[in-house]
Amino acid sequence: MKITRLYISFILCALCVISCTEKNDIADNSYLNNISDTAIGIFAETDSMKTRSVTSTPFSIENSTDLQTNGFKVYAYYHGTNNFVNANQSLYTIMDSVNVKYQNGGWVYDGDTRYWPLGKNMLSFLATSYNPNLNKTRILLNKNSSTGNPEITYIASTDLDKQEDILWGTRSNGMPYINETRPSDGLVHWHFKHALAKIVPTISSTLYTQPYTNTTAVPNTDVWQNIDYYQTKYLIKSITISNANKQATLSLQNSIASTPAWNNKIGTIDYLLDTELNDGIKYTPTTDQTNSYNWNKAGIYTTTTTLLPEGQYLTLIPKLAAENGNLRISVTYETLTQITEQKQKRDKSWWWYGNWYNYGSPTTTYTNQETTIASDINTDFIGGRKYQLNINIQANYIELTAIPQPWEDVSQVIDTETNLITIAPGGGIEFDAVQYGDSIDRTNGIVYLRNKTCALNFNIATPRGATWRAALIQSGDIDAFQFVDENGTVLSNQNPQGNVGTQATLRVRAKNATNSTDNSAILRIYVIQPNQSTIVKTLTGSDIFKEYKFVEPANVKN
């Protein structure tokens, strides 16, 4: 009898261990009565041929080399000329969790050589690859009690070093490798698919506050004053991704092309990201409260930044948005302000005053304020896809977008520069007539408001298809300003928006709060592109200031 050398072909999924288990009753169309002289061959590769391999921590099979290192398990069932229903209804089990490994330039499987059946008799194959060192309390390869088909029960972990990669085998079209008669080359050409959803979280913000200076007179003297220079940074203390699936069971026989068949989902799990965050954006509590250590960090800005170090990500059990509630993202960030105080003095002779000059060395202090904001993300997280989860902090809320990509693609997140936004001719910020009691310092970009309404017009020309948005970014302890409509009614959405390419009007009014010091806020107008990247650009056309600052003057004496 001629024996053809065995190879098994896989693309992005792994094959299983092979064993021969004969049924008690062998009919005329039994496997033993219909064996050909063509050996079953295996060839395997993954769908992710172009990406970097990460095979240590966390466990991942990203390319054919990874698959060759890890191997896989295969199941094969003979069911005569009838279509495959399930393992229990097949006539003969040819391979039962048979280990397949790569040796001497080819794929080989454990045990004796298996052969294709003759004529129109068919075999069906199922396969998987996963971390062989993972404890069985977290992953268990078993058989369904009703169908006899192999399935994997998996329990997710919140530990970034214990994120897993589970693959299952299909044809090139993403459907199960079933009802296969003897091919001319004798090979089973497997394509392996990722069963989990890969999450790569990123973050950006429109919270940037322009540095500013505050001059304070020293009581009972006219020759001393203090100059305070304020700078602000924003750092992330923690991010929680909650309501993810904790446990589920994967069937190796999917019914939708390239889509893993998960069922029996049990429980939820929360991912807390704090110490794992990239150091450049992470707020670290300090024992001396000076915060100089945190001040030297980059912080978060409009440019999109990865939350986690390179090679770190989350792998989630797939979850539909309508399935037991959405994923919920909670962000706790610190507003860190550096205050540099310089004492100044001027000489006085009778009625003549000299110029102010610095007196002594400046002193630096820090203040920080913790804020927590949260939002749901209404997105289906499907197995076999990589999602760039963009977290954009916008004044008093966060905007969440999940951009799905094939797992094997390298993420291409484009953070646009400010010069990619253009203002229509004459479309910079122009104010309507100033109402009584208010004033506008156009030179320095300051709008003084009490309880009046200030209306401003602008027109952003490009990029077309994008959306402009606006926010009032609080500078002090009091939230003193609000957006209103033409009737003075407070807008329910305090982050108004509109389409780029059309004339727009915003109306801002102070809340007329009782305050012993000036309250202030920055008016930020920015653009969200269709790819969800954020653009911030001055609309003032001034070299002195970049954004207008609204000030509510003090109305109560200390």
C-alpha positions in Angstrom: 0.0 0.0 0.0 1.3 3.5 -0.9 1.6 5.9 2.1 1.7 9.6 1.3 3.6 11.7 3.9 1.1 13.5 6.2 0.9 17.3 6.4 -2.0 19.5 7.8 -2.6 23.0 6.6 -3.7 25.7 9.0 -4.4 29.4 8.6 -4.8 31.3 11.9 -6.1 28.4 14.0 -4.6 25.2 15.5 -5.1 21.5 15.0 -5.9 19.0 17.7 -4.7 15.6 18.9 -5.5 12.6 16.8 -6.7 9.2 18.0 -8.7 6.3 16.5 -11.8 5.3 18.3 -13.8 2.7 16.5 -17.6 2.5 16.8 -18.9 -0.8 18.1 -20.9 -1.5 15.0 -19.2 -1.2 11.6 -21.8 -1.0 8.7 -21.0 -1.6 5.0 -20.1 2.1 4.6 -17.8 1.9 7.6 -14.5 3.6 7.6 -12.6 0.2 7.8 -14.3 -1.0 4.6 -13.6 2.3 2.7 -10.0 3.2 3.4 -8.0 4.6 0.5 -4.2 4.5 0.1 -4.0 8.3 0.4 -2.7 9.4 3.8 -4.3 12.4 5.5 -1.8 15.3 5.2 -1.5 18.5 7.2 -0.2 21.9 6.4 -0.7 24.9 8.7 -0.3 28.7 8.8 -2.0 31.6 10.3 -4.0 34.6 8.9 -1.6 37.0 10.7 1.5 36.5 8.6 2.6 40.2 8.7 2.5 41.1 12.4 5.1 41.0 15.1 5.1 37.9 17.2 4.3 38.1 20.9 4.6 34.6 22.2 5.8 35.1 25.8 3.7 37.5 27.9 0.9 37.7 27.2 0.4 34.5 25.2 -0.3 35.1 21.6 -0.1 33.3 18.2 0.4 36.1 15.7 2.1 34.3 12.8 3.1 31.0 11.3 6.3 30.8 13.4 4.2 31.1 16.6 1.9 28.3 15.4 4.9 26.1 14.5 6.2 26.7 18.0 3.0 26.0 19.8 1.4 23.3 17.7 -2.3 22.4 17.8 -4.9 19.7 18.3 -7.1 18.0 15.7 -10.3 16.0 15.7 -11.5 14.0 12.6 -14.7 12.1 12.1 -15.8 9.7 9.4 -19.6 9.8 8.6 -19.9 8.0 5.2 -21.8 9.8 2.5 -24.1 11.6 4.9 -23.4 15.2 5.9 -21.8 15.8 9.2 -24.2 16.6 12.1 -22.0 16.2 15.1 -19.4 13.9 16.6 -21.9 11.7 18.4 -23.7 11.0 15.1 -20.5 10.2 13.1 -19.7 6.5 12.3 -16.0 6.6 13.4 -13.6 8.9 15.2 -10.3 8.9 13.3 -8.6 11.6 15.3 -9.5 12.6 18.9 -7.5 15.6 20.3 -4.4 14.5 18.4 -1.3 16.6 18.9 0.2 18.2 15.7 3.7 19.6 15.7 6.1 21.1 13.3 9.3 19.0 12.7 12.0 19.0 10.0 10.2 21.6 7.9 6.7 20.0 8.0 3.7 19.2 10.1 3.4 15.8 11.7 0.8 14.3 14.1 1.1 11.8 16.9 0.4 8.1 16.4 -0.2 6.0 13.3 -0.8 7.4 9.8 -4.5 8.0 9.1 -6.0 7.7 5.6 -8.8 9.3 3.5 -11.9 7.3 2.7 -12.8 6.2 -0.8 -15.2 7.7 -3.2 -17.9 10.0 -1.9 -17.4 9.0 1.7 -16.5 12.1 3.8 -14.4 13.2 6.8 -15.0 16.3 9.0 -12.3 18.0 11.0 -12.2 20.4 14.0 -9.1 22.0 15.4 -7.8 24.4 18.0 -4.6 25.9 19.4 -4.2 27.7 22.7 -1.7 28.1 25.6 -0.7 24.5 26.6 0.7 25.8 29.9 -2.5 27.5 31.0 -4.0 25.9 34.1 -7.2 23.9 33.6 -9.0 26.0 36.1 -9.0 28.7 33.4 -9.2 26.8 30.1 -10.6 23.3 29.7 -10.8 21.4 26.4 -13.7 19.0 26.8 -16.6 17.5 24.8 -20.2 18.7 24.7 -22.5 16.3 26.5 -25.1 16.4 23.8 -23.2 16.6 20.5 -19.8 15.1 21.5 -18.1 18.0 19.7 -15.0 19.4 21.2 -15.4 22.7 23.0 -13.3 25.0 25.2 -14.5 26.5 28.5 -12.5 29.7 29.2 -12.3 32.0 32.2 -10.8 35.5 31.5 -8.2 37.1 33.8 -7.7 40.8 34.7 -4.0 40.3 34.9 -2.4 41.9 31.8 0.3 39.2 31.8 -2.3 36.5 31.6 -4.3 37.6 28.6 -4.7 34.6 26.3 -5.1 33.8 22.6 -7.5 31.0 21.6 -7.7 29.9 18.0 -10.0 27.5 16.1 -9.6 26.0 12.6 -11.7 26.7 9.5 -11.5 26.5 5.7 -10.2 29.5 3.9 -13.7 30.9 3.7 -14.0 30.9 7.5 -16.5 28.0 7.6 -15.9 24.7 9.4 -13.8 22.1 7.7 -16.5 19.5 7.3 -18.0 17.2 4.6 -14.6 16.7 2.9 -14.0 14.0 0.4 -10.4 12.9 -0.5 -8.6 15.9 -2.1 -6.1 15.4 -4.9 -3.2 16.5 -2.7 -4.4 14.6 0.4 -4.0 17.7 2.5 -6.2 19.4 5.0 -5.6 23.1 4.5 -6.4 24.7 7.8 -6.9 28.4 8.4 -6.8 29.5 12.1 -9.0 32.3 13.5 -8.7 34.2 16.8 -11.7 33.5 19.0 -11.2 36.4 21.4 -11.5 40.1 20.8 -8.3 42.1 21.2 -8.6 45.5 22.9 -5.8 48.1 22.5 -6.9 51.1 24.6 -5.7 54.7 23.8 -6.5 58.1 25.3 -6.6 61.7 24.3 -8.1 64.8 25.8 -9.3 68.3 25.0 -8.7 69.5 28.6 -5.5 71.4 27.8 -5.5 74.8 29.6 -3.5 77.7 28.4 -0.9 78.9 31.0 -1.9 82.2 32.5 -0.6 84.8 35.0 -2.5 86.3 38.0 -1.2 89.5 39.7 -2.2 90.0 43.4 -1.6 93.2 45.3 -0.2 92.9 48.8 -2.7 94.5 51.3 -1.8 97.9 52.9 1.0 98.6 50.5 1.4 99.9 47.0 5.0 98.8 46.4 4.7 95.1 46.7 2.8 92.6 44.6 2.8 88.8 43.8 2.9 87.4 40.3 1.5 83.9 40.1 2.1 81.8 37.0 -0.3 78.9 36.5 0.4 75.8 34.4 -1.9 72.7 34.2 -1.3 69.1 33.3 -3.7 66.2 33.2 -2.6 62.7 34.3 -4.5 59.4 34.6 -4.9 57.8 37.9 -6.9 54.7 36.8 -9.2 53.4 34.2 -11.7 50.7 34.7 -13.3 48.6 32.0 -16.3 46.9 33.5 -19.1 44.5 32.7 -16.9 42.3 30.4 -17.7 38.6 30.1 -16.0 36.5 32.7 -16.5 32.9 31.4 -17.9 31.3 28.3 -17.6 28.2 26.2 -16.3 28.1 22.6 -17.6 25.5 20.2 -15.0 24.5 17.5 -17.8 24.2 14.9 -18.9 27.8 14.0 -22.0 28.5 12.0 -21.1 32.1 10.8 -18.1 32.5 8.6 -15.0 33.6 10.6 -17.1 34.2 13.7 -16.4 32.2 16.8 -19.3 30.3 18.4 -19.3 31.4 22.0 -22.1 30.3 24.4 -22.9 29.7 28.0 -21.6 33.1 29.1 -21.5 33.3 32.9 -20.6 36.3 35.1 -18.9 39.6 34.5 -15.4 40.9 35.2 -13.8 44.3 35.7 -10.4 45.3 34.3 -8.7 47.9 36.5 -5.7 49.6 34.9 -3.6 51.8 37.2 0.0 50.6 37.9 0.1 49.2 34.4 -0.5 52.5 32.7 2.3 54.1 30.6 4.4 56.1 33.0 4.3 59.3 30.9 0.5 59.7 31.5 0.2 58.0 34.9 -0.4 59.9 38.1 1.7 58.5 40.9 0.7 59.5 44.5 3.7 61.1 46.3 4.4 61.0 50.0 5.7 64.6 50.3 2.8 66.0 48.2 5.2 68.2 46.2 4.0 66.5 43.0 7.3 67.6 41.2 7.7 64.0 40.2 4.4 64.0 38.4 4.9 67.4 36.9 7.9 66.1 34.9 5.6 63.7 33.0 4.1 64.4 29.6 0.4 64.1 30.6 -2.5 63.7 28.2 -3.2 66.1 25.3 -5.1 66.1 22.0 -2.6 63.6 20.5 -3.8 60.1 20.9 -1.5 58.1 23.3 -1.5 54.4 24.1 -2.6 53.6 27.7 -0.4 50.5 28.1 3.2 49.7 27.3 4.1 48.2 24.0 2.9 44.6 23.6 0.2 45.0 26.3 -3.5 44.7 25.6 -6.7 43.0 26.7 -8.3 39.9 25.2 -12.0 39.8 25.9 -14.6 37.1 25.5 -16.7 38.5 22.6 -19.7 40.6 23.8 -22.6 42.1 22.0 -23.8 45.6 23.0 -27.3 44.3 23.7 -25.9 41.4 25.8 -26.3 42.0 29.5 -25.5 45.7 29.1 -22.7 47.6 27.5 -19.1 47.7 28.5 -18.6 50.7 30.8 -15.5 52.8 30.9 -14.6 54.8 34.0 -11.6 57.3 34.0 -10.1 58.9 37.1 -7.8 61.7 36.3 -5.8 64.3 38.2 -5.7 67.9 37.3 -2.3 69.0 38.4 -1.5 72.7 38.6 1.9 74.2 39.1 1.9 77.7 40.7 5.1 79.6 40.5 5.0 82.7 42.8 7.3 85.6 42.3 7.3 88.5 44.7 7.8 91.9 43.0 8.7 95.3 44.4 8.9 98.9 43.1 10.5 101.9 44.5 8.5 105.0 45.5 9.6 108.6 45.9 6.8 110.9 46.9 4.3 110.5 44.0 6.7 108.8 41.7 6.8 105.0 41.3 9.6 103.0 39.7 9.2 99.9 37.6 8.4 96.6 39.2 11.3 94.2 39.6 11.6 90.6 41.0 12.5 90.4 44.6 14.0 87.1 45.9 13.7 83.7 44.3 10.4 82.3 43.0 8.6 79.6 44.9 6.8 76.7 43.3 3.8 74.9 44.7 1.3 72.3 43.3 -2.3 71.6 43.6 -4.2 68.6 42.3 -7.9 67.8 41.9 -9.2 64.3 41.3 -12.1 63.8 38.9 -13.9 60.6 37.8 -16.1 60.4 34.7 -17.7 57.3 33.1 -19.6 56.3 30.0 -20.9 53.2 28.3 -19.7 52.1 24.9 -22.5 50.8 22.6 -20.3 48.6 20.4 -20.3 44.9 19.5 -16.9 43.3 20.4 -16.6 40.4 18.0 -14.0 37.6 18.2 -11.2 37.7 15.7 -11.0 41.5 15.5 -8.7 44.0 17.1 -10.4 47.1 18.6 -8.7 50.4 19.1 -10.7 51.7 22.1 -10.3 55.5 22.0 -11.0 57.2 25.3 -11.3 61.0 24.7 -11.8 63.2 27.8 -13.9 66.2 27.0 -14.4 68.7 29.7 -17.1 67.0 31.8 -17.6 63.7 30.1 -15.7 61.1 28.0 -16.3 60.1 24.4 -15.7 56.5 23.6 -15.2 54.9 20.1 -14.1 51.4 19.2 -12.5 51.1 15.8 -12.6 47.4 14.7 -9.8 46.1 12.5 -8.8 42.6 11.4 -6.6 41.2 14.2 -3.6 40.8 11.9 -3.5 44.4 10.8 -1.1 46.8 12.5 -3.1 49.7 14.0 -3.0 52.9 12.0 -4.2 55.6 14.3 -3.6 59.0 12.8 -3.4 61.9 15.2 -3.9 65.0 13.0 -1.9 68.2 13.5 -3.7 71.5 14.0 -2.8 72.8 10.5 -5.2 70.2 8.9 -8.2 72.3 10.0 -9.0 75.3 7.9 -11.3 78.3 8.7 -13.6 79.7 6.1 -12.8 83.2 4.9 -14.0 85.5 7.6 -15.0 82.5 9.6 -12.9 83.1 12.7 -14.6 83.9 16.0 -16.7 87.1 15.7 -18.8 88.4 18.6 -22.3 89.9 18.3 -22.9 93.3 19.9 -21.7 93.3 23.5 -24.5 93.5 25.9 -24.7 96.1 28.6 -22.5 95.3 31.6 -20.2 93.0 29.8 -17.0 93.7 27.9 -14.5 91.9 25.6 -10.8 92.4 25.6 -10.1 91.3 22.0 -6.4 92.0 22.4 -5.8 89.5 25.1 -8.7 87.2 24.4 -10.8 87.8 27.5 -14.6 88.0 27.7 -16.0 89.5 31.0 -19.5 88.2 31.8 -21.8 88.5 34.8 -25.3 87.3 34.0 -25.5 88.5 30.4 -25.3 86.3 27.3 -22.4 86.5 24.9 -23.0 85.3 21.4 -20.2 84.4 19.0 -20.2 83.2 15.4 -17.6 81.0 13.5 -17.3 78.9 10.4 -14.9 76.0 10.2 -14.4 75.0 6.5 -12.6 71.7 6.6 -12.3 68.8 7.0 -15.6 68.0 5.4 -17.6 65.2 7.0 -16.2 66.1 10.5 -18.1 67.5 13.5 -17.2 70.6 15.5 -17.7 70.5 19.2 -17.4 73.1 22.0 -16.6 72.9 25.7 -16.2 75.3 28.6 -13.2 74.1 30.5 -13.3 75.2 34.1 -10.1 77.0 35.3 -10.9 77.5 39.0 -12.9 75.8 41.8 -16.3 77.0 40.5 -18.2 75.9 37.4 -19.3 79.4 36.5 -20.4 79.4 32.8 -22.9 77.6 30.6 -24.1 77.3 27.0 -27.6 78.6 26.4 -29.9 78.9 23.4 -31.2 82.1 21.7 -33.9 82.3 24.4 -31.4 82.0 27.3 -32.5 78.5 28.2 -29.6 76.4 29.4 -28.7 73.7 26.9 -29.1 70.1 28.1 -26.0 69.2 26.2 -23.1 71.3 27.5 -20.9 70.1 24.7 -22.8 71.5 21.7 -21.8 70.4 18.3 -22.5 70.9 14.6 -21.3 70.0 11.1 -18.1 71.4 9.7 -18.7 73.6 6.7 -21.6 75.6 8.0 -22.0 78.8 9.9 -22.3 78.2 13.7 -23.3 80.3 16.7 -22.5 79.7 20.4 -24.1 81.5 23.3 -22.3 81.6 26.7 -23.7 83.0 29.9 -22.3 83.3 33.4 -24.2 81.6 36.2 -24.0 84.8 38.4 -22.4 82.8 41.3 -21.4 84.5 44.5 -17.6 84.7 44.3 -14.9 86.5 46.1 -12.3 85.9 43.3 -12.6 85.9 39.6 -14.1 82.7 38.1 -12.9 81.7 34.7 -13.2 79.1 31.9 -11.5 78.5 28.6 -13.8 78.2 25.5 -12.5 75.3 23.5 -13.8 74.7 20.0 -12.4 71.5 18.4 -13.1 69.0 15.6 -13.8 65.3 15.7 -12.9 63.6 12.4 -14.6 60.6 10.9 -11.7 58.4 12.1 -12.4 59.8 15.6 -9.2 61.7 15.9 -9.4 65.1 17.6 -8.2 68.5 16.1 -7.8 71.6 18.3 -6.9 74.9 16.6 -7.2 78.5 17.5 -10.0 80.3 15.7 -8.9 83.7 16.9 -6.1 84.6 14.4 -4.2 86.2 17.3 -0.5 85.5 18.1 -1.0 86.7 21.6 -3.7 84.2 22.8 -4.9 81.0 21.3 -8.4 80.6 22.9 -10.9 83.0 24.5 -11.1 83.0 28.2 -14.4 83.8 29.9 -14.1 85.6 33.3 -16.8 86.2 35.9 -15.5 89.1 38.0 -15.6 88.8 41.8 -18.7 90.3 43.3 -18.0 89.8 47.0 -15.2 91.3 49.0 -13.0 89.2 51.2 
